[in-house]
Amino acid sequence: MTALHRSLAALCVERGLRPPARASLYNALPRLPGHSYAVADLPAPVAGTLYNLARTSRVPGHQLAFHCLNYGGVAAISWAAGLPWLDLYHARRLRGWRARSAGLLNAIMRARGIR
């Protein structure tokens, strides 16, 4: 978030605009769209957690993180740990987390510096 704020502030100053406060960026996060992934492009262990979806489907990143961490094996969990930070941020806001899976998500986010 610090790097994002720094880049955005430099761009605003360059264009003669007042840079937004960091709080404004954090308030905007819930409204930002996350990534979307084609089931056909996912690794086999990850696609296996989505057994009820057609290979032509697309899955939002936060739902993918949720399923991999709650229902996936080690390979799927490892893959989900590398998802973009915005997808992990949105995933944390979902309901229905198992206690151990939520703890794992929080540990991943802490290790990656995501608040």
N, C-alpha and C positions, 0 to 999 in steps of 0.2 A: 504494500500500500504506500510505503514511503517513496519508492521509486516511481510509482504511478503519479503520486501527488507532485513530485519534483518535475516530472515530464510535463504534466498538465500545466503546472505553474509557469514553466519556461515558455510553453506554447502561448499561454494567455498573455504574458508580458510581451512576447514578440508581436502579438496582434493588438496590443494596447488595451487589453481587458484585465479586469481584476480577477486574480486567481481564486478559485473556490477554497473554502476552508476544508480541512481534512474531515471534519464532521459531515460536511455536505456529501463528500464522497462515500462515507460509510452509510449515510442515509439513502444514497442512490443504489447501493448494492442489491437490496431485495427486488428492485424493479428492473435490473439488468437481465437480459435474456442469457441463458447459459448456452452451452454447446449441444449439438444433436449428433448422434452417431448412428450409422447404418448397421443393422444387426449383421449383415453379410460381411462387413469389414472388420468385425470384432474377432479377437482370438477365440479359439474353441472353448477354453475354460470360462471365458466371460459370456459368450453366447449361450453356453450351457445353463447359466443362471436364468436366462430368459427363454426357457424351453417352450413357453406357450405363445411366443411371437413368431410371425413369419419372417423369413430371411429378408424380405423386402421392406420390413418395418424400420422406422427410425425411432430412437430412444433418446429422451433428454438426458444430459449428462448427470444431473442430480439423481434421477431415478436409477441410472446405471450404477452410480456409486452406492446407492442404498442397497440395491440387489446384490452387488458383488460383496459388500461388506457384511450383509446379513445372511446371505444364502450361498455365497461362493466358497470355493476351496482356496488354498494358499495362493495359487497362480492368479485367480480372479481378484483376490484381495490385493495382491502385489500390483496388479495392473491398475486397479482402482486408486491405489495410493499415488499414482503418477498422473491422475486426471488434473486438468487445469484447476487452479484454486477457486475460481468462481463456481464451478460445479460442486466442489466439496463444500463451499460455503452454503450454497443452496440446499445441498443434501442434509446438512446439519439441521436445517429448519423443518425437515419433514417429520411427521409423526410416525410412530410404529417401530422405532429403533429397539432392538434387543440391547440389554444393558452392556454386554461385552462388546457388541458391535459399535455401539455409540462411544464406548471408551476407546476403542481402536481408532475410530474416526477422529476423536479429539486428540489422540496421540499423534496421528498422522499430520493433522493440521498444526499442532504445536511444533512438531519437528520441522515442518516446512515454513513456519513463521506466519501462518494464517490465523487471524483472530476471529 
